[in-house]
């Protein structure tokens, strides 16, 4: 079928025709080291976009590539970019070589800590098994064999990996094959075919009741930095990275608000400030009156601090030690630092706040709150049914005495 006239988009400008891009001008295609101008073409008849260009394949042979059916120009150009990035490779490459290509593609797009976590999982749990296998030869049965091997492994404590961790490991493997499907023309993701490993929701969520927290905080009150840090974590529901990134300028005691705009991480021996975990995480958190007074007192104790200096220049390991010390002295169970956030959410649920209101405060989508903490919400279905029944009965007209007697 003859296509309608299409005009290529080159570096953001419209150009009427481009014979070289279509291979009709006889010009040698641009090599990897030359500057490449990518172009996307509009198929007016189908209402979609396509790319058409020359490249050298992994053997050095000059070839033309045509790919149709993209919904947007951006999607088409992205596909061409990824194709050119691996123009000297194919799926005859080993899994280890593909991992290197994946690193080149994805590392610049991810936060440093996110990439480090991904890299650690792949190098310790995935590469040792798959590294010498060719990408095109890895089948679902290979994934199942790997699943059984990983499930049989034990952690440093001698216990099997938790189901949530197993799911995380497989998610990283699946992400690699999804990338191969999307940009390297792998026909299907064998991980999906093999089925799940582990599960995404933990069996049990540890948290403190308000009474347990009050016992704990009393036990660490002798160290001001510990006391104020844990007070913010519990009463404001912050993530640890959000707490450690707080500056004096983020605390508005006049309007009783914490401005959460960033997160702190210690990576490769360096202090790194990044955006919060999700877009929803950027938020203002209202501070209770008593905590506002405490924070004014704490800020007054900090001498020589600039408004942009972090007010908690302590490490995660310090807070872990304080959790150990405080829990032991208070006689309460030891929970993780992140579980203090769960404890804060639990308190708000018991106070009767909705998932939407809680989500806005702690920087979660309301759907996430409902999913993660569903077991903590009181059962409201019977109460709803009772109130609906009462609403209906109240609207019914009373029957006359004569009608009642006839009945």
N, C-alpha and C positions, 0 to 999 in steps of 0.2 A: 504494500500500500504506500502510495507516494505521500510524503510528509509535507505539511505546510512549511513555508519558509521560516527558518529559525535563525536567530541572531545570537552569536556567542557573547558571553559576558567575560571581558578580560580585565582584571584588576579593577573591577567595579564600574567599567565603562562599556557602553554598547558599541559594537563594531559591526558593520554590514559585511558579513562574510569573513572567513578565515581559512583559506585553502591549506595553509601549512598545518593547522590543527587537524584538518581532515585528511592530511597526507597526500594532497593533490599537487603541491608545489614543488615536490622533489627535494625539499630541504632536509638535511639530516636532523633527526629528532634531537631534542635537548638531552644531554647526558645528565647523570646524577649531580655532577659537580657544577653544571651550568645553572643559570637562573631559569626557573620554570614558571611560566605564566599559565595558571590553570584557567580553564574555560568551562562554563556550563551553558547548555543550549536548551531553549524552550521548544517543546513539541506542541505547537499550537493546536493541532488536531486532537491530540489526546489530553492536552492540558497538564502534561507532566514535563519533567526536566530530564536531560540525559547528558552524558559526557562522552567525548570521542577524542582520543589522543594517541600518540605514538610513544613507545617506551622500549627500553632494553630489558629483556627478561634475565633470569639468573644465569643463563648460559651466554649472555651477550648478544642474543639475536634480536633484531629490530622487529617489533610487533606493533599492531594497532589494537587499541582496546575501545570497545563500545559498550556502554552500560546505560540502560533505559529505565524509566518508571519511577523516578524520584519525585516526591511530592513537592519539594522545594528546591530552590537553587542552592541554599546552604547545605542541604543533605547531599546533593550531587557533588558539590565541591569537597565536602568532607570525605565522601567515598573515594574520590580521585586522589585526595591527599594521602589517605591511608594506603591506597594501591601503590602510589609512587614510592612510599616509604619502604615497601617490601618488594619493589620491582626486580630486585636481584635474587629473590628467594621464592620458594614454593613450599607446598606442604609435604615435600619429600624431606624437608628439614626435620631435625630431631626436636623433641619437646624442649630440650635445653636451649637450642637455638631460637625456637619460637618464643621462649620466655624472655630472651634478650630483645627480640623485636617488640614484644608486649611492653617491656620496660621502656623502650624508646618511645613507644606510642603513648603510654599512660602516665609515666612518672611525672612529666611536667604538668599534668592536669590535676594531680592529687596533692593534698596537704602532706608535708614531710612526714608527720607522724603516722598518717593513714598509709602512706607508701611503706614506711618501715615495718608496720604491723603486717601488711600484705606480704612483703618480702620475707619476713621471718617465717611466716606460715609456709609459704611456697618452698623455701630453701630447706626447711627442716622436715616437712611432712609430705611434700609432693614431688619435688625434684629427685630425691633419692630413688624413687620407684620408677618414674616416667622418663628421666632425662635422656636415655639412649634410644627410646622408642620414637619412631617416626610419627609425626602428627597424623598423617593420613591413615596410619595402620592401627591407631588406638580405637578400640571398640568397647561396647558396653561391658563385655565380659572382663576386659582389663580393668575397668573402673570397679566392677564388683569385687574382683580379686584384691584390688587396692583398699576398698572399703573394709573388707574382712581383716586385712593386715592392720589397718589403722585402728579398728575397733578392738583388736587384741593387744594393742600397745598400752603401756602404763605410764603415768606421769612420774615426776620426781618423788611424789609421796607414795608411790607403789599402787595407786588406785587407778581404775580405768578413767579415760577422759570423760568429762561430763557430756551429755547429749547435746547441749547448746554449743560446746566447743567443737564437737564432731561436725555439727552442721556448719559452723563457721569455716572449718577446714575445707569441707566439700564446696561451700559457696565460692571460695577462692579458686578452686579447680574449675568449677563451672563457669566462672567469669572469664577464665582464659579461653575455654572452648567457645563461649559466646562471642568473644572477640574474633576468634578464627572464623566462626560462621558469618559474622557481620562483614568483616573486611578481607578475609582470606579465602572466601568461597568454600569453606568446609560445609559439606552437605547437611550435617546435623550435629548436635551436641550429644556425645555419648553419655555424659553425666546425667542428663535428663532421662535418657533411656534406661540407665542403670537403676534409677530410683533414689529415694532420699537416704541420707545418713544422719542420724541424730535427730534433734528437733529444735525448733526455734524458741520455745517457751520453757523456762526452767520450771521444775516441779515445785519448788518452794522458794518463796521470797522472804528473806530475813529482814526484820525491822524491829525497832524498839517501840514500845508503847511510850506515851508521854511520861509515865511514871518512871520507866526505866531510863529514859533520856535524862530526866531531872536528877536521878541518882548519879549517872555518869558525869554530867557537867559539874556537879558539886565536887567530884573527885579530882577534876583537872583545873579547878578554879585557882590553884596556887600558881599556875603559869598563865599570865594574862594573854599572851599570844595564842595559846591553845584554847583558852576559854572563849575569846572573841571569835576565833576562826570557827569553832564548833557551833557557837551560837548562830552565826550567819548561815552555816550549812543546814542546820535543823529548822530554824524559824523562817528562812527564806527559800529553802529547797534548791540551793545552787549546786551545780556540778563542781567538782574539786578544781578543775582548770579555770572555771569562772571565778571562784573564790581567790585563787592565787594570782589572777590577773587584775584584781581590784586595785584602783588607785584612789587617792583622796578625792580627786576630781569626779569620781564615779559615785560618790556618796553625797547625796543632797539631803542633809539633815533638816533644812528649813522646810522642804516639801515632803520629807520622809520617804525618799525614793532611792533605790539602788539602780544605777544605769548599767545594764549588762550588755557590753558591746564587743567583748573579746575573751580569749581563753589563753591560758599560760601552759606551756609544756617545756620540759627539759629534754632536749634532743642532742645527742652526741656531745654532751658536756656544755651545751650552750642554752641560754634562755631564749625561748622562741614564743612570740606573741602572734596568735592567729585569730581569725574570725571564730565565733562560737560554733558549736557542733552543727547546727542547722540554721537556716534563715529565721525560723520561728524562735530560736534561742536568743536573738537580739530583742531585748525587752526591758521594761521598767518594772521593778518589783517594789511594792509598797512595804515599808518597814514598820513593824509594831512600835508603839510609843516607847515601851521599855527598852527595846533594842536600839532605837534611835538615840536614846540617852546614853546607852552603853558605848555606842560607836563614837559619839562626841567625846566621851571620856578617853577611849582608846586613841583617837586621832590626836588628842591633846598630849598623849604620852610619847608621840613620835617626833623626835627632834631632828632637824636637818633634812627632813623629807620634803621633796618637791611635790606639787600637786599631781605630777605625772609618774611619780615613783610608786612601785607596788608596795602596798601596806603590809602584806604578809610575805616576807622574804624568807620563807621556810620551805622545806622539801616535803615531798610525799612521804618519804621514809620517816621523817620527824613525826608527821601526823599518824602514821601507822604505829609508831612506838607509843605515842600518846593514847591511841585507841587501846592498845594492850594494857598500858598502865591504868587508865581510867576504868576500863571494864573490869579488871581484876580487883581494883580497890573498891568499886561500887557493888561488886557481886552480881553483875549483869552479864548476859551472854556477849561474846565478842562478835561483832558484825563488821562487814567491810565499810570503808569510808563512804562508798557510793550508796550503801544501804541506809545511811542517814537521810539521803534524799528520798528513798522509799518510805522511811519513817515519817518524813514531813508530809508526803502525799497521803499516807495513811491517816495522819492527824486531820488533814483537811477533809478527807472523805467522811471521817467520823463526825466532823462538825457540820456535815450536810451540804457542802459545796458541790456544784456540778462538775462533770468532767471537763466541760468547756472552760469554766472559771479556773479550775486547777491547772489545766493545760496552759492557759495564758500566763499563769504565775510561774510555772516551772520550765516553760519553754518547750512544751510538747504539744503535738496535735491532740485534740480531744479523743480521736479514734485510738491513738496510742495509749492514752490514759485508760480508756474503757477496756482495751485488750489486755494491758499489763496488770491492771488492778481490779479487774471485774469481780474477782472473788472477795474483794474488800467492800464493795458497794453493798448496802443492805438490800435485801430482796424487796423490790417495790411493785412487782406485778400484782400481788394480792391486794395491796393498798390501792393501786390504780383501779382494779376491778371493783373494789368496795366503794370507792368514791364515785365511779361511773354509775354504779347501781343506785347510790343515793341521789345522784343528780337526776336520774331518770324517774325514780319514785317520787321525788319532790315535785316534779312537773305534772304528774298524773292527777286529773280532777277527782275529788272524792265522790263516791257514788251516793245517791240519795237513799234515805231509809227505805223507800218503797222498792227501789231497785235491789237493795240488799236483801229485802224480805222475799222477793221473787226468786232471787238466786238461792 
